[in-house]
Amino acid sequence: MHGAGAATLDRVAWVELSSVTLPLAVPVSDAKVLTGRQRPMTEVVFLFAEIGTEGGHEGIGFGYAKRAGGPGQFAHAAEIAPALIGEDPSDIGRIWTKLAWAGASAGRGGLAVQAIAAFDVALWDLKAKRAGLPLAKLLGAHRDSVRCYDTSGGFLHAPLEEVLDNASAALASGIGGIKIKVGHPDHAEDLRRVAAVRERLGDAVPLMVDANQQWDRPAALRMGRALEGFGLTWIEEPLDAHDAEGHADLARALDTPIATGEMLTSVAEHRALIDARAADVLQPDAPRIGGITEFLRLAVLADHHRLGLAPHFAMEIHLHLAAAYPAEPWVEHFDWLDPLFDERLEISGGRMHVPARPGLGITLSEQARAWTTRRARAGARP
């Protein structure tokens, strides 16, 4: 590898990592809990990376883990963080590769790349801030706002009346679509809830359902056919996330679009879905697949195959990435992360608006600092 030349104008001087445990207001259950595969979710553990340069520029990025994995992400990130010191922060792709090789024995997917993601997002945030641009504009936006739908009000632990009230409140707040969880052991109960929500919303409001991988192939086909009459925008994760063949069969059999991808942890895993024509709507999660660098690689593939895009969770990151996708995408609204940041995203007219603030447009709140459980450093912060 050649040494740095005159074009290297700045270098990474310090990196700070923090693990932040976000408590949820109530324990959250989806179909994975009702089938006994997971416990109710009570907290989300975030890995924050803050990066600063010799020239005084800074960026912030994050990843997360639900139920398990947070301490592992933090430990891996702390091990590879020293590899950033002295690097040109503009060379994000090369840094991603360097970090991947620094932890190569842990693989190119899962926890290993999720640890890299926090650094990668921070470097993109830094680059956009240095340019004085929102990240979407640095990437090249196709739009300044993105259609958004709410998920946080439609979980299976919530009684139907609460789900209906949450849906009405979400629409009144300016959100454009509603997603509810399905996958109840009693399929008739799923259909009853979907019918009630559709009746409350009317036919014009986009409605999605999410089975969280809990149907087998016969059940997914039966339920998919039973749901055809509700005019759903998509059926999400009807099958195991790695069952590309099953998703492809279902996509061919149903008129309702199939959406999946959130649980995959690399571009290669998504490529298997794309090659099998297993999804109409791809739902990558940048923190899960290695950050913005990897998300952009995947977005090119998705666009080439004319797929819809609806990134999972982390709207603070995905709003910018969705705004830069050629076809009209969706972004998922979750209010869970609000306590972590000082800023709020503007939502109106069914759309989430790209902020004018440079970078991601977020700063960590004092509450997030108070919820920090561990810290690590590389380099020296002035």
Secondary structure in CASP SS format (residue, H / E / C, confidence):
PFRMAT SS
TARGET T0000
AUTHOR 0000-0000-0000
METHOD secondary structure of the structure
MODEL  1
M C 1.00
H C 1.00
G C 1.00
A C 1.00
G C 1.00
A C 1.00
A C 1.00
T C 1.00
L C 1.00
D C 1.00
R C 1.00
V E 1.00
A E 1.00
W E 1.00
V E 1.00
E E 1.00
L E 1.00
S E 1.00
S E 1.00
V E 1.00
T E 1.00
L E 1.00
P E 1.00
L E 1.00
A E 1.00
V E 1.00
P E 1.00
V E 1.00
S C 1.00
D C 1.00
A H 1.00
K H 1.00
V H 1.00
L H 1.00
T C 1.00
G C 1.00
R C 1.00
Q C 1.00
R C 1.00
P C 1.00
M E 1.00
T E 1.00
E E 1.00
V E 1.00
V E 1.00
F E 1.00
L E 1.00
F E 1.00
A E 1.00
E E 1.00
I E 1.00
G E 1.00
T E 1.00
E C 1.00
G C 1.00
G C 1.00
H C 1.00
E E 1.00
G E 1.00
I E 1.00
G E 1.00
F E 1.00
G E 1.00
Y E 1.00
A E 1.00
K E 1.00
R C 1.00
A C 1.00
G C 1.00
G H 1.00
P H 1.00
G H 1.00
Q H 1.00
F H 1.00
A H 1.00
H H 1.00
A H 1.00
A H 1.00
E H 1.00
I H 1.00
A H 1.00
P H 1.00
A H 1.00
L H 1.00
I C 1.00
G C 1.00
E C 1.00
D C 1.00
P C 1.00
S C 1.00
D C 1.00
I H 1.00
G H 1.00
R H 1.00
I H 1.00
W H 1.00
T H 1.00
K H 1.00
L H 1.00
A H 1.00
W H 1.00
A H 1.00
G C 1.00
A H 1.00
S H 1.00
A H 1.00
G C 1.00
R C 1.00
G C 1.00
G C 1.00
L H 1.00
A H 1.00
V H 1.00
Q H 1.00
A H 1.00
I H 1.00
A H 1.00
A H 1.00
F H 1.00
D H 1.00
V H 1.00
A H 1.00
L H 1.00
W H 1.00
D H 1.00
L H 1.00
K H 1.00
A H 1.00
K H 1.00
R H 1.00
A H 1.00
G C 1.00
L C 1.00
P E 1.00
L H 1.00
A H 1.00
K H 1.00
L H 1.00
L H 1.00
G C 1.00
A C 1.00
H C 1.00
R C 1.00
D C 1.00
S E 1.00
V E 1.00
R E 1.00
C E 1.00
Y E 1.00
D E 1.00
T C 1.00
S C 1.00
G C 1.00
G C 1.00
F C 1.00
L C 1.00
H C 1.00
A C 1.00
P C 1.00
L H 1.00
E H 1.00
E H 1.00
V H 1.00
L H 1.00
D H 1.00
N H 1.00
A H 1.00
S H 1.00
A H 1.00
A H 1.00
L H 1.00
A H 1.00
S C 1.00
G C 1.00
I C 1.00
G C 1.00
G E 1.00
I E 1.00
K E 1.00
I E 1.00
K E 1.00
V C 1.00
G C 1.00
H C 1.00
P C 1.00
D C 1.00
H H 1.00
A H 1.00
E H 1.00
D H 1.00
L H 1.00
R H 1.00
R H 1.00
V H 1.00
A H 1.00
A H 1.00
V H 1.00
R H 1.00
E H 1.00
R H 1.00
L H 1.00
G C 1.00
D C 1.00
A C 1.00
V C 1.00
P C 1.00
L E 1.00
M E 1.00
V E 1.00
D E 1.00
A C 1.00
N C 1.00
Q C 1.00
Q C 1.00
W C 1.00
D C 1.00
R H 1.00
P H 1.00
A H 1.00
A H 1.00
L H 1.00
R H 1.00
M H 1.00
G H 1.00
R H 1.00
A H 1.00
L H 1.00
E H 1.00
G H 1.00
F H 1.00
G C 1.00
L C 1.00
T C 1.00
W E 1.00
I E 1.00
E E 1.00
E C 1.00
P C 1.00
L C 1.00
D C 1.00
A C 1.00
H C 1.00
D C 1.00
A H 1.00
E H 1.00
G H 1.00
H H 1.00
A H 1.00
D H 1.00
L H 1.00
A H 1.00
R H 1.00
A H 1.00
L C 1.00
D C 1.00
T C 1.00
P C 1.00
I E 1.00
A E 1.00
T E 1.00
G C 1.00
E C 1.00
M C 1.00
L C 1.00
T C 1.00
S C 1.00
V H 1.00
A H 1.00
E H 1.00
H H 1.00
R H 1.00
A H 1.00
L H 1.00
I H 1.00
D H 1.00
A C 1.00
R C 1.00
A C 1.00
A C 1.00
D C 1.00
V E 1.00
L E 1.00
Q C 1.00
P C 1.00
D C 1.00
A H 1.00
P H 1.00
R H 1.00
I H 1.00
G C 1.00
G C 1.00
I H 1.00
T H 1.00
E H 1.00
F H 1.00
L H 1.00
R H 1.00
L H 1.00
A H 1.00
V H 1.00
L H 1.00
A H 1.00
D H 1.00
H H 1.00
H C 1.00
R C 1.00
L C 1.00
G E 1.00
L E 1.00
A C 1.00
P C 1.00
H C 1.00
F C 1.00
A C 1.00
M H 1.00
E H 1.00
I H 1.00
H H 1.00
L H 1.00
H H 1.00
L H 1.00
A H 1.00
A H 1.00
A C 1.00
Y C 1.00
P C 1.00
A C 1.00
E C 1.00
P C 1.00
W E 1.00
V E 1.00
E E 1.00
H E 1.00
F C 1.00
D C 1.00
W C 1.00
L C 1.00
D H 1.00
P H 1.00
L H 1.00
F E 1.00
D C 1.00
E C 1.00
R C 1.00
L C 1.00
E C 1.00
I E 1.00
S E 1.00
G C 1.00
G C 1.00
R E 1.00
M E 1.00
H E 1.00
V C 1.00
P C 1.00
A C 1.00
R C 1.00
P C 1.00
G E 1.00
L C 1.00
G C 1.00
I C 1.00
T C 1.00
L E 1.00
S C 1.00
E H 1.00
Q H 1.00
A H 1.00
R H 1.00
A H 1.00
W C 1.00
T E 1.00
T E 1.00
R E 1.00
R E 1.00
A E 1.00
R E 1.00
A E 1.00
G E 1.00
A C 1.00
R C 1.00
P C 1.00
END
